Amino acid sequence: MYAIVEYKGNQYKAEKDAVLTVDRIDEAKEAKPGDTITLDKVLLVSDGDKVTVGTPYVQGAKVTVEVGNTFKDSKVLVLKYKSKKDYHRLIGHREQYTDVVVKDIAI
């Protein structure tokens, strides 16, 4: 059994006990590590033979996940350079992600 879930504008394939890497979940506003949250924007649910597709969401379907640790991705370097103008700028960025574990998929 699996479900396609929308969270913060991105779509994820959720299977029971699967670990998903989602955009950062803020501890102060949304949930702390170890808390469970319910994702109700379910786009598709498949339980072997039967596939239910929502328009746009499946009515009554929910996915329960447990929040894990937050981490930073590897650094992405952006270099801006203009020849003959003595201009160069190096900018770095590290995106933050949170691991979540899928506990239950309910239709």
OpenMM code with the backbone's topology and positions (N, CA, C; nanometers):
from openmm import Vec3, app, unit

residues = "MET TYR ALA ILE VAL GLU TYR LYS GLY ASN GLN TYR LYS ALA GLU LYS ASP ALA VAL LEU THR VAL ASP ARG ILE ASP GLU ALA LYS GLU ALA LYS PRO GLY ASP THR ILE THR LEU ASP LYS VAL LEU LEU VAL SER ASP GLY ASP LYS VAL THR VAL GLY THR PRO TYR VAL GLN GLY ALA LYS VAL THR VAL GLU VAL GLY ASN THR PHE LYS ASP SER LYS VAL LEU VAL LEU LYS TYR LYS SER LYS LYS ASP TYR HIS ARG LEU ILE GLY HIS ARG GLU GLN TYR THR ASP VAL VAL VAL LYS ASP ILE ALA ILE".split()
positions = [
    Vec3(0.0849, -0.1180, 0.0000),
    Vec3(0.0000, 0.0000, 0.0000),
    Vec3(0.0888, 0.1235, 0.0000),
    Vec3(0.0555, 0.2178, -0.0864),
    Vec3(0.1305, 0.3424, -0.0896),
    Vec3(0.0359, 0.4573, -0.1211),
    Vec3(0.0854, 0.5791, -0.0984),
    Vec3(0.0078, 0.6993, -0.1255),
    Vec3(0.1013, 0.8068, -0.1788),
    Vec3(0.0476, 0.8927, -0.2629),
    Vec3(0.1201, 1.0103, -0.3102),
    Vec3(0.0677, 1.1287, -0.2294),
    Vec3(0.1589, 1.1954, -0.1570),
    Vec3(0.1216, 1.3018, -0.0639),
    Vec3(0.1829, 1.4329, -0.1099),
    Vec3(0.1072, 1.5413, -0.0963),
    Vec3(0.1603, 1.6740, -0.1241),
    Vec3(0.1907, 1.7424, 0.0081),
    Vec3(0.3153, 1.7926, 0.0211),
    Vec3(0.3557, 1.8632, 0.1429),
    Vec3(0.4464, 1.9788, 0.1041),
    Vec3(0.4072, 2.0988, 0.1393),
    Vec3(0.4810, 2.2215, 0.1088),
    Vec3(0.5116, 2.2342, -0.0406),
    Vec3(0.4128, 2.1994, -0.1240),
    Vec3(0.4266, 2.2171, -0.2673),
    Vec3(0.5011, 2.1066, -0.3395),
    Vec3(0.5488, 2.0057, -0.2680),
    Vec3(0.6205, 1.8937, -0.3294),
    Vec3(0.5407, 1.7650, -0.3099),
    Vec3(0.5590, 1.6703, -0.3995),
    Vec3(0.4891, 1.5428, -0.3921),
    Vec3(0.5859, 1.4320, -0.3533),
    Vec3(0.5392, 1.3446, -0.2630),
    Vec3(0.6220, 1.2359, -0.2118),
    Vec3(0.5432, 1.1061, -0.2171),
    Vec3(0.6142, 0.9967, -0.2448),
    Vec3(0.5531, 0.8640, -0.2408),
    Vec3(0.5735, 0.8083, -0.1005),
    Vec3(0.4636, 0.7864, -0.0294),
    Vec3(0.4687, 0.7420, 0.1094),
    Vec3(0.4264, 0.5961, 0.1188),
    Vec3(0.5149, 0.5128, 0.1724),
    Vec3(0.4847, 0.3733, 0.2022),
    Vec3(0.5054, 0.3527, 0.3515),
    Vec3(0.4396, 0.2540, 0.4091),
    Vec3(0.4508, 0.2305, 0.5531),
    Vec3(0.5954, 0.2028, 0.5904),
    Vec3(0.6427, 0.2700, 0.6972),
    Vec3(0.7783, 0.2602, 0.7518),
    Vec3(0.8858, 0.3152, 0.6590),
    Vec3(0.8487, 0.3902, 0.5579),
    Vec3(0.9468, 0.4527, 0.4687),
    Vec3(0.9939, 0.5849, 0.5297),
    Vec3(1.1189, 0.6197, 0.5037),
    Vec3(1.1755, 0.7461, 0.5514),
    Vec3(1.1763, 0.8438, 0.4341),
    Vec3(1.1076, 0.9567, 0.4528),
    Vec3(1.1004, 1.0598, 0.3497),
    Vec3(1.1825, 1.1800, 0.3934),
    Vec3(1.2481, 1.2434, 0.2995),
    Vec3(1.3223, 1.3662, 0.3257),
    Vec3(1.2405, 1.4812, 0.2679),
    Vec3(1.1837, 1.5637, 0.3569),
    Vec3(1.0972, 1.6740, 0.3159),
    Vec3(1.1634, 1.8064, 0.3507),
    Vec3(1.1073, 1.9161, 0.2982),
    Vec3(1.1567, 2.0474, 0.3360),
    Vec3(1.1472, 2.0650, 0.4869),
    Vec3(1.2296, 2.1519, 0.5411),
    Vec3(1.2444, 2.1669, 0.6860),
    Vec3(1.1112, 2.1912, 0.7557),
    Vec3(1.0870, 2.1145, 0.8622),
    Vec3(0.9715, 2.1335, 0.9487),
    Vec3(1.0193, 2.2149, 1.0676),
    Vec3(0.9651, 2.3335, 1.0845),
    Vec3(1.0079, 2.4253, 1.1892),
    Vec3(0.9640, 2.3729, 1.3267),
    Vec3(1.0592, 2.3599, 1.4187),
    Vec3(1.0294, 2.3072, 1.5519),
    Vec3(0.9389, 2.3999, 1.6306),
    Vec3(0.9577, 2.5306, 1.6164),
    Vec3(0.8804, 2.6249, 1.6960),
    Vec3(0.7355, 2.6360, 1.6486),
    Vec3(0.7125, 2.6249, 1.5181),
    Vec3(0.5790, 2.6479, 1.4645),
    Vec3(0.5009, 2.5201, 1.4371),
    Vec3(0.5662, 2.4168, 1.3829),
    Vec3(0.4921, 2.3014, 1.3328),
    Vec3(0.5020, 2.1795, 1.4236),
    Vec3(0.6211, 2.1241, 1.4407),
    Vec3(0.6353, 2.0031, 1.5211),
    Vec3(0.7811, 1.9844, 1.5619),
    Vec3(0.7999, 1.9177, 1.6746),
    Vec3(0.9336, 1.8866, 1.7248),
    Vec3(0.9682, 1.7428, 1.6886),
    Vec3(1.0961, 1.7066, 1.6926),
    Vec3(1.1331, 1.5674, 1.6646),
    Vec3(1.0638, 1.4712, 1.7608),
    Vec3(1.0077, 1.3650, 1.7069),
    Vec3(0.9342, 1.2677, 1.7859),
    Vec3(0.7841, 1.2883, 1.7818),
    Vec3(0.7376, 1.4063, 1.7428),
    Vec3(0.5943, 1.4327, 1.7313),
    Vec3(0.5395, 1.3660, 1.6058),
    Vec3(0.4091, 1.3421, 1.6055),
    Vec3(0.3439, 1.2892, 1.4869),
    Vec3(0.2555, 1.3985, 1.4272),
    Vec3(0.2568, 1.4067, 1.2963),
    Vec3(0.1701, 1.5011, 1.2266),
    Vec3(0.0919, 1.4248, 1.1209),
    Vec3(-0.0237, 1.4795, 1.0831),
    Vec3(-0.1102, 1.4165, 0.9852),
    Vec3(-0.1103, 1.4982, 0.8575),
    Vec3(-0.0821, 1.4325, 0.7473),
    Vec3(-0.0847, 1.4961, 0.6162),
    Vec3(-0.2152, 1.4565, 0.5483),
    Vec3(-0.3017, 1.5552, 0.5206),
    Vec3(-0.4325, 1.5235, 0.4640),
    Vec3(-0.4443, 1.5575, 0.3157),
    Vec3(-0.3378, 1.6107, 0.2557),
    Vec3(-0.3389, 1.6382, 0.1119),
    Vec3(-0.2861, 1.5152, 0.0378),
    Vec3(-0.3714, 1.4146, 0.0267),
    Vec3(-0.3349, 1.2890, -0.0377),
    Vec3(-0.3898, 1.2915, -0.1798),
    Vec3(-0.3022, 1.2755, -0.2777),
    Vec3(-0.3412, 1.2829, -0.4186),
    Vec3(-0.3827, 1.1483, -0.4753),
    Vec3(-0.3220, 1.0398, -0.4257),
    Vec3(-0.3479, 0.9071, -0.4797),
    Vec3(-0.3237, 0.8041, -0.3706),
    Vec3(-0.4084, 0.7013, -0.3667),
    Vec3(-0.3905, 0.5907, -0.2733),
    Vec3(-0.4026, 0.4609, -0.3509),
    Vec3(-0.3065, 0.3708, -0.3322),
    Vec3(-0.3095, 0.2404, -0.3958),
    Vec3(-0.2920, 0.1335, -0.2896),
    Vec3(-0.3862, 0.0367, -0.2870),
    Vec3(-0.3738, -0.0739, -0.1920),
    Vec3(-0.3736, -0.2064, -0.2675),
    Vec3(-0.2738, -0.2224, -0.3535),
    Vec3(-0.2604, -0.3467, -0.4292),
    Vec3(-0.3411, -0.3434, -0.5579),
    Vec3(-0.4684, -0.3843, -0.5496),
    Vec3(-0.5524, -0.3932, -0.6693),
    Vec3(-0.6214, -0.2616, -0.7018),
    Vec3(-0.6686, -0.1938, -0.6011),
    Vec3(-0.7516, -0.0749, -0.6208),
    Vec3(-0.6682, 0.0525, -0.6100),
    Vec3(-0.6832, 0.1405, -0.7079),
    Vec3(-0.6148, 0.2701, -0.7070),
    Vec3(-0.7202, 0.3794, -0.7014),
    Vec3(-0.7080, 0.4691, -0.6022),
    Vec3(-0.8012, 0.5802, -0.5870),
    Vec3(-0.7273, 0.7094, -0.6167),
    Vec3(-0.7773, 0.7837, -0.7141),
    Vec3(-0.7162, 0.9100, -0.7532),
    Vec3(-0.8099, 1.0222, -0.7113),
    Vec3(-0.7538, 1.1236, -0.6462),
    Vec3(-0.8347, 1.2352, -0.5988),
    Vec3(-0.8536, 1.3415, -0.7045),
    Vec3(-0.9518, 1.4294, -0.6787),
    Vec3(-0.9788, 1.5414, -0.7687),
    Vec3(-0.9892, 1.6706, -0.6903),
    Vec3(-0.8889, 1.7365, -0.6443),
    Vec3(-0.7481, 1.7010, -0.6542),
    Vec3(-0.7013, 1.6102, -0.5399),
    Vec3(-0.7783, 1.6030, -0.4288),
    Vec3(-0.7359, 1.5218, -0.3144),
    Vec3(-0.8365, 1.4107, -0.2895),
    Vec3(-0.7897, 1.3003, -0.2304),
    Vec3(-0.8756, 1.1879, -0.1960),
    Vec3(-0.9494, 1.2225, -0.0666),
    Vec3(-1.0816, 1.2145, -0.0698),
    Vec3(-1.1632, 1.2486, 0.0474),
    Vec3(-1.1398, 1.1480, 0.1601),
    Vec3(-1.1075, 1.1989, 0.2786),
    Vec3(-1.0927, 1.1155, 0.3971),
    Vec3(-0.9604, 1.0414, 0.4089),
    Vec3(-0.8731, 1.0526, 0.3139),
    Vec3(-0.7441, 0.9833, 0.3204),
    Vec3(-0.6452, 1.0674, 0.4000),
    Vec3(-0.5691, 1.0006, 0.4863),
    Vec3(-0.4699, 1.0691, 0.5690),
    Vec3(-0.3455, 0.9835, 0.5818),
    Vec3(-0.2317, 1.0509, 0.5926),
    Vec3(-0.1050, 0.9834, 0.6145),
    Vec3(-0.0461, 1.0391, 0.7435),
    Vec3(-0.0144, 0.9519, 0.8375),
    Vec3(0.0437, 0.9917, 0.9649),
    Vec3(0.1939, 0.9671, 0.9603),
    Vec3(0.2713, 1.0718, 0.9939),
    Vec3(0.4167, 1.0608, 0.9920),
    Vec3(0.4739, 1.1057, 1.1258),
    Vec3(0.5910, 1.0510, 1.1578),
    Vec3(0.6638, 1.0906, 1.2782),
    Vec3(0.7841, 1.1739, 1.2359),
    Vec3(0.7996, 1.2892, 1.3000),
    Vec3(0.9058, 1.3824, 1.2641),
    Vec3(1.0387, 1.3326, 1.3191),
    Vec3(1.1410, 1.3351, 1.2340),
    Vec3(1.2752, 1.2938, 1.2742),
    Vec3(1.3665, 1.4136, 1.2900),
    Vec3(1.4931, 1.3942, 1.2599),
    Vec3(1.5903, 1.5022, 1.2796),
    Vec3(1.5972, 1.5951, 1.1588),
    Vec3(1.6426, 1.7177, 1.1839),
    Vec3(1.6613, 1.8175, 1.0799),
    Vec3(1.8103, 1.8250, 1.0467),
    Vec3(1.8419, 1.8361, 0.9184),
    Vec3(1.9812, 1.8410, 0.8775),
    Vec3(1.9953, 1.9345, 0.7588),
    Vec3(2.1210, 1.9688, 0.7277),
    Vec3(2.1513, 2.0540, 0.6137),
    Vec3(2.2093, 1.9696, 0.5012),
    Vec3(2.1737, 2.0052, 0.3798),
    Vec3(2.2262, 1.9386, 0.2621),
    Vec3(2.3675, 1.9898, 0.2343),
    Vec3(2.4341, 1.9318, 0.1381),
    Vec3(2.5683, 1.9784, 0.1046),
    Vec3(2.5621, 2.1187, 0.0449),
    Vec3(2.6728, 2.1892, 0.0521),
    Vec3(2.6770, 2.3281, 0.0084),
    Vec3(2.6773, 2.3381, -0.1440),
    Vec3(2.5965, 2.4317, -0.1925),
    Vec3(2.5919, 2.4633, -0.3343),
    Vec3(2.6595, 2.5982, -0.3522),
    Vec3(2.7602, 2.6047, -0.4382),
    Vec3(2.8328, 2.7286, -0.4617),
    Vec3(2.7852, 2.7940, -0.5909),
    Vec3(2.7614, 2.9246, -0.5833),
    Vec3(2.7200, 3.0021, -0.6994),
    Vec3(2.8263, 3.1083, -0.7221),
    Vec3(2.8837, 3.1085, -0.8405),
    Vec3(2.9879, 3.2044, -0.8739),
    Vec3(2.9364, 3.2988, -0.9813),
    Vec3(2.9420, 3.4277, -0.9507),
    Vec3(2.9082, 3.5300, -1.0496),
    Vec3(3.0388, 3.5950, -1.0931),
    Vec3(3.0556, 3.6100, -1.2247),
    Vec3(3.1813, 3.6613, -1.2767),
    Vec3(3.1552, 3.7379, -1.4053),
    Vec3(3.2164, 3.8540, -1.4159),
    Vec3(3.2098, 3.9324, -1.5392),
    Vec3(3.3525, 3.9613, -1.5834),
    Vec3(3.3834, 3.9154, -1.7031),
    Vec3(3.5203, 3.9311, -1.7524),
    Vec3(3.5514, 4.0776, -1.7814),
    Vec3(3.6732, 4.1125, -1.7598),
    Vec3(3.7268, 4.2470, -1.7879),
    Vec3(3.6651, 4.3570, -1.7026),
    Vec3(3.5854, 4.3232, -1.6043),
    Vec3(3.5212, 4.4240, -1.5189),
    Vec3(3.5665, 4.4134, -1.3736),
    Vec3(3.6582, 4.3217, -1.3444),
    Vec3(3.7075, 4.2989, -1.2087),
    Vec3(3.5931, 4.2727, -1.1107),
    Vec3(3.4984, 4.1915, -1.1549),
    Vec3(3.3826, 4.1583, -1.0712),
    Vec3(3.3724, 4.0080, -1.0574),
    Vec3(3.3732, 3.9598, -0.9334),
    Vec3(3.3464, 3.8195, -0.9058),
    Vec3(3.2891, 3.8094, -0.7658),
    Vec3(3.1921, 3.7204, -0.7511),
    Vec3(3.1259, 3.7029, -0.6233),
    Vec3(3.0957, 3.5545, -0.6054),
    Vec3(3.1278, 3.5017, -0.4889),
    Vec3(3.1038, 3.3618, -0.4572),
    Vec3(3.0008, 3.3559, -0.3454),
    Vec3(2.8911, 3.2875, -0.3713),
    Vec3(2.7822, 3.2767, -0.2748),
    Vec3(2.7577, 3.1283, -0.2484),
    Vec3(2.7433, 3.0918, -0.1213),
    Vec3(2.7143, 2.9539, -0.0844),
    Vec3(2.5764, 2.9419, -0.0233),
    Vec3(2.5151, 2.8238, -0.0388),
    Vec3(2.3813, 2.8003, 0.0157),
    Vec3(2.3697, 2.6543, 0.0586),
    Vec3(2.3086, 2.6322, 0.1765),
    Vec3(2.2814, 2.4966, 0.2253),
    Vec3(2.1339, 2.4851, 0.2581),
    Vec3(2.0623, 2.4008, 0.1855),
    Vec3(1.9193, 2.3812, 0.2073),
    Vec3(1.8987, 2.2928, 0.3302),
    Vec3(1.7912, 2.3195, 0.4069),
    Vec3(1.7621, 2.2424, 0.5272),
    Vec3(1.6463, 2.1464, 0.5011),
    Vec3(1.6617, 2.0234, 0.5482),
    Vec3(1.5627, 1.9192, 0.5290),
    Vec3(1.5308, 1.8521, 0.6619),
    Vec3(1.4190, 1.7784, 0.6651),
    Vec3(1.3786, 1.7015, 0.7818),
    Vec3(1.3414, 1.5616, 0.7365),
    Vec3(1.3880, 1.4611, 0.8110),
    Vec3(1.3473, 1.3232, 0.7846),
    Vec3(1.2168, 1.2959, 0.8572),
    Vec3(1.1230, 1.2302, 0.7888),
    Vec3(0.9987, 1.1866, 0.8515),
    Vec3(0.9787, 1.0382, 0.8208),
    Vec3(0.9201, 0.9662, 0.9156),
    Vec3(0.8933, 0.8232, 0.8995),
    Vec3(0.7428, 0.8054, 0.8876),
    Vec3(0.6988, 0.7376, 0.7822),
    Vec3(0.5556, 0.7139, 0.7601),
    Vec3(0.5103, 0.6042, 0.8553),
    Vec3(0.4118, 0.6359, 0.9392),
    Vec3(0.3609, 0.5397, 1.0364),
    Vec3(0.2350, 0.4702, 0.9888),
    Vec3(0.1424, 0.5447, 0.9244),
    Vec3(0.0147, 0.4862, 0.8876),
    Vec3(-0.0423, 0.5572, 0.7663),
    Vec3(-0.1123, 0.4796, 0.6815),
    Vec3(-0.1858, 0.5346, 0.5687),
    Vec3(-0.3307, 0.4906, 0.5860),
    Vec3(-0.4205, 0.5880, 0.6017),
    Vec3(-0.5618, 0.5584, 0.6248),
    Vec3(-0.6449, 0.6124, 0.5091),
    Vec3(-0.7408, 0.5308, 0.4636),
    Vec3(-0.8290, 0.5734, 0.3541),
    Vec3(-0.9598, 0.6214, 0.4131),
] * unit.nanometer
topology = app.Topology()
chain = topology.addChain("A")
for resn in residues:
    res = topology.addResidue(resn, chain)
    for name in ("N", "CA", "C"):
        topology.addAtom(name, app.Element.getBySymbol(name[0]), res)
